Amino acid sequence: MHLSKAIVRTEHASRYLQQLCKHWSHKFSVDFDPLKGRVPFSDTAEVTFVAEDVALTMTLSVADPSQQGRMQHVIDDHLKRFAFREDLDIVWTD
């Protein structure tokens, strides 16, 4: 599996984690609480979230590295929609 991580500075990490997980729960078997969440997009790709007071940590795991950029974009796009009042800096690292 190939891992990448983004630590996004925000005071609303728990809110965004829950919104993302609820949004994807209509399609995927999502597990979450206010501080952590897991979205298995498929057998070969999943994202986990950890909410802290000042940041949301997102860890993406993909089997095929060619999926990584597309999945990061999907996650970023959804987070930015929920956080439209903030200008979030989302930077993924391997």
C-alpha positions in Angstrom: 0.0 0.0 0.0 1.1 3.5 -0.7 0.5 6.1 2.0 0.2 9.9 1.8 -0.8 12.3 4.5 -2.1 15.8 4.8 -2.3 17.9 8.0 -4.8 20.6 7.5 -4.8 23.5 9.9 -8.4 24.3 11.1 -10.3 24.8 14.3 -13.2 22.9 12.8 -11.5 19.5 12.2 -14.1 17.5 14.0 -17.0 19.1 12.2 -15.3 18.5 8.8 -14.4 14.9 9.7 -18.0 14.2 10.6 -19.4 15.9 7.5 -17.1 14.0 5.2 -17.8 10.7 6.8 -21.6 11.2 6.8 -21.4 12.3 3.1 -19.6 9.2 2.1 -21.6 6.9 4.3 -24.3 6.8 1.6 -21.9 4.9 -0.7 -19.4 3.2 1.6 -19.2 1.3 4.9 -17.9 4.3 7.0 -16.8 4.2 10.6 -16.4 7.4 12.6 -16.9 9.4 15.8 -16.1 13.0 16.5 -12.3 12.4 16.7 -11.5 9.7 14.1 -13.0 8.3 10.9 -12.3 5.8 8.2 -13.8 5.7 4.7 -13.0 2.5 2.6 -13.5 3.7 -0.9 -12.7 0.2 -2.3 -10.6 -2.8 -1.5 -7.6 -0.9 -2.7 -8.2 2.7 -1.4 -9.2 4.2 2.0 -8.8 7.4 3.9 -8.6 7.9 7.6 -9.2 11.1 9.5 -8.0 12.3 12.9 -9.4 15.5 14.3 -7.4 17.5 16.8 -8.1 21.0 18.3 -6.2 22.8 15.5 -5.8 20.4 12.6 -7.4 17.6 10.6 -5.0 14.8 9.7 -5.9 12.8 6.6 -4.1 9.6 5.7 -4.8 8.1 2.3 -3.8 4.5 1.5 -3.9 3.2 -2.0 -2.7 -0.1 -3.5 -2.0 1.4 -6.9 0.1 4.6 -6.9 -1.7 5.8 -10.1 -4.8 6.2 -7.9 -3.1 8.5 -5.4 -3.4 11.8 -7.2 -7.1 11.3 -8.2 -8.1 10.2 -4.7 -6.3 13.1 -3.1 -8.1 15.5 -5.5 -11.5 13.9 -4.6 -10.9 14.2 -0.9 -9.6 17.8 -1.3 -12.6 18.8 -3.4 -15.1 17.5 -0.8 -13.2 19.0 2.1 -13.1 22.4 0.4 -16.8 22.3 -0.3 -17.6 21.7 3.4 -15.0 24.3 4.5 -16.0 27.0 2.0 -15.8 29.7 4.7 -12.1 28.9 5.2 -9.1 29.1 2.9 -7.6 25.7 3.7 -4.0 24.8 2.9 -4.0 21.1 1.9 -0.6 19.6 1.1 -0.2 15.9 0.7 3.2 14.3 1.5 4.3 10.7 0.9 
